[in-house]
Amino acid sequence: MRVTVSYHRSARGMLRQWLSAIAAREPGGELMARVAIEVIRERFVETGGDPPEAVNDETRGRAFRWWEYTEGFWVGYVVRTRGFGPFRSRRVIVVEVEERPPAPNP
């Protein structure tokens, strides 16, 4: 199954801040930031678009999930599946990135 990963515009600002912080930490940080993005993509691809350690966010509907990429850095995403059999593909859309997932609303 083919898996693609895209970043919704709502996630790009926080993602840029996080990557800038990685890049500014030390020499070669810019390369580390690029590697971090590639590792996120690879993890989604190797798990078929849904890491098993991800958790549902019931407040947003059953399709929205949170995955803790590293300690204190969470990726909020949805998965869209198309096709069937050998023609099936999945698109992971990263919608939010947070230091921790928002607490459920009471």
C-alpha positions in Angstrom: 0.0 0.0 0.0 1.3 3.4 -0.9 1.4 5.9 2.0 1.9 9.7 1.5 2.3 12.3 4.2 1.3 15.9 3.9 1.2 18.9 6.3 -1.9 21.0 6.6 -1.3 24.7 6.7 -2.7 24.7 10.3 0.4 22.6 11.4 3.1 24.4 9.5 3.7 27.4 11.9 4.3 25.2 14.9 6.4 22.8 12.8 8.6 25.6 11.6 9.1 26.8 15.2 10.1 23.3 16.3 12.4 22.8 13.4 14.0 26.2 13.9 14.7 25.3 17.5 16.4 22.1 16.5 18.4 23.9 13.8 19.6 26.6 16.3 20.8 24.2 19.0 24.1 23.3 17.6 26.2 23.2 14.4 24.6 20.9 12.0 21.2 21.5 13.6 19.7 22.3 10.2 20.6 18.8 9.0 19.1 17.3 12.1 15.8 19.2 11.5 15.6 17.7 8.0 16.3 14.3 9.4 13.5 14.7 12.0 11.0 15.4 9.2 12.2 12.4 7.2 11.9 10.2 10.3 8.3 11.3 10.9 7.5 10.5 7.2 9.3 7.1 7.4 7.4 6.1 10.6 4.1 6.8 9.0 5.1 4.8 5.9 6.4 1.8 7.7 3.3 1.6 9.9 0.9 1.9 6.9 -0.1 5.4 8.0 -1.0 4.7 11.6 1.7 4.1 14.3 0.3 1.5 16.8 1.2 3.7 19.8 -1.0 6.6 18.5 -4.1 7.4 20.5 -7.6 8.5 19.4 -8.8 12.0 20.2 -12.4 11.3 21.0 -13.2 15.0 21.2 -12.5 15.4 17.5 -14.1 12.3 16.2 -12.8 8.9 15.7 -10.6 9.7 12.7 -8.3 12.2 14.6 -5.2 10.6 16.3 -2.2 11.8 18.3 1.2 10.3 18.0 4.1 11.2 20.3 7.0 11.5 18.0 9.5 12.4 20.7 9.0 13.2 24.4 7.0 16.4 24.5 6.3 16.6 20.7 3.0 15.3 19.5 1.7 15.0 16.0 -2.1 15.3 15.4 -3.2 13.7 12.2 -6.0 12.1 10.2 -5.7 9.2 7.6 -7.6 9.1 4.4 -7.8 5.7 2.6 -8.7 5.3 -1.0 -9.0 2.4 -3.4 -9.1 -1.3 -2.7 -6.8 -4.3 -2.8 -3.5 -3.6 -4.6 -4.8 -0.2 -5.6 -5.3 1.0 -2.0 -3.4 4.1 -0.8 -3.4 6.1 2.4 -2.8 9.8 2.8 -1.7 11.0 6.3 -2.5 14.6 6.9 -0.7 16.2 9.8 -3.1 18.8 11.1 -1.5 19.9 14.4 1.8 19.6 16.2 1.9 20.3 19.9 4.1 20.0 23.0 1.4 17.8 24.4 -2.0 16.9 23.1 -4.8 19.2 24.3 -6.7 18.0 27.3 -10.2 16.7 26.6 -13.0 19.3 27.1 -15.1 18.5 30.2 
